[in-house]
């Protein structure tokens, strides 16, 4: 698969193999595979690497709940104060079977930025 990315350094996180096979939950205290755990233990570290584009590949699971998406992606804005501009420059979200899922994640990011 080819990504259109301006940066030389790209990190691909395959969510269901690198993180958890069936992600759900909002908070870590609810169980393994939460949005909070993914964001804080996986995603934020990659986004903080200078001159790196991070691709989150959500392919392989089709039942991501709104609470997981809200915490994992909206939490980048709410909890880590990242801007939409920064995220658009450094983050790509894909799902090969459900392209609309990427739009859902970005909508969550945009809504979080307006809170």
C-alpha positions in Angstrom: 0.0 0.0 0.0 1.3 3.4 -0.9 0.8 6.5 1.3 1.0 10.1 0.1 3.2 11.5 2.7 5.6 14.4 2.6 7.8 13.2 5.5 10.6 10.7 5.1 9.9 8.9 8.3 6.6 6.9 8.6 5.4 4.8 11.4 2.4 2.5 10.8 0.5 1.2 13.8 -1.7 -1.7 12.9 -4.2 -1.3 15.7 -5.5 -4.9 15.9 -2.0 -6.6 15.8 0.2 -4.0 17.4 -2.3 -2.9 20.2 -5.3 -5.2 20.8 -7.4 -7.5 18.6 -10.8 -6.1 19.6 -10.4 -2.5 20.9 -13.3 -1.1 22.9 -13.9 0.9 26.1 -13.1 4.5 26.7 -11.0 4.3 29.9 -8.2 2.0 31.0 -10.1 1.1 34.2 -12.9 -0.5 32.1 -10.6 -3.2 30.6 -7.8 -4.0 28.2 -7.9 -2.4 24.8 -9.3 1.1 25.8 -9.0 4.3 23.8 -7.2 5.9 26.7 -4.6 3.1 26.7 -4.1 3.2 22.9 -3.7 7.0 22.9 -1.4 7.3 25.9 0.7 4.1 25.5 1.0 3.9 21.8 -0.2 6.9 19.7 1.0 9.9 21.6 4.7 8.7 21.7 4.7 8.3 17.9 3.1 11.7 17.3 5.8 13.3 19.3 8.7 12.0 17.1 10.0 15.0 15.1 9.4 14.8 11.3 7.5 11.6 11.5 4.1 10.8 10.0 2.0 8.2 12.0 -0.5 6.0 10.2 -3.1 4.3 12.3 -4.4 1.3 10.3 -7.7 0.2 11.9 -8.2 -2.6 9.3 -9.1 -6.0 10.7 -11.9 -5.0 13.1 -15.2 -3.4 12.2 -16.8 -2.7 15.6 -15.0 0.3 17.0 -17.3 1.9 19.5 -17.8 5.7 19.7 -16.3 5.7 23.2 -13.0 4.1 22.0 -12.8 6.6 19.0 -13.7 9.6 21.2 -11.0 8.8 23.7 -8.3 7.6 21.3 -8.6 10.4 18.8 -10.6 13.2 20.4 -8.4 12.8 23.5 -5.4 13.9 21.5 -7.0 17.4 21.5 -8.7 17.3 24.9 -5.9 15.6 26.9 -2.8 16.4 25.0 -3.7 19.8 23.5 -2.7 18.8 20.0 -4.1 21.1 17.2 -6.0 19.9 14.2 -3.3 21.4 12.0 -0.6 19.4 13.8 -2.7 16.2 13.5 -3.5 16.7 9.8 0.2 17.1 9.2 1.3 14.1 11.3 -1.5 11.6 11.5 -3.3 9.5 8.9 -6.1 7.2 9.9 -7.1 4.4 7.5 -9.4 1.3 7.4 -9.2 -0.6 4.1 -12.7 -2.1 4.4 -14.5 0.9 6.0 -13.1 4.1 4.7 -15.9 6.0 6.5 -14.3 5.1 9.8 -11.5 7.5 9.1 -14.0 10.3 8.6 -15.7 9.4 11.9 -12.3 9.6 13.7 -11.5 13.0 12.1 -15.0 14.3 13.0 -14.3 13.3 16.6 -11.0 15.3 16.5 -12.8 18.3 15.1 -15.6 18.2 17.6 -13.0 17.9 20.5 -11.2 21.0 19.2 -14.5 23.0 19.6 -15.1 22.0 23.2 
